[in-house]
């Protein structure tokens, strides 16, 4: 069984299904879940606090520690 599950997201509604499934798999397998969002080069001035809010917004309340 995997110890880690990594999911990439662009925060579109379609990506939410993948995140939901990954959360279920991680819980079933007692695996750590890593949610990843990459920004393009040249966008280094992106508001990271807004990204943090989006990350927290797609995970269930009982998801555990979010870093």
Order of alpha helices (4+ residues) and beta strands (2+ residues): beta-alpha-beta-alpha
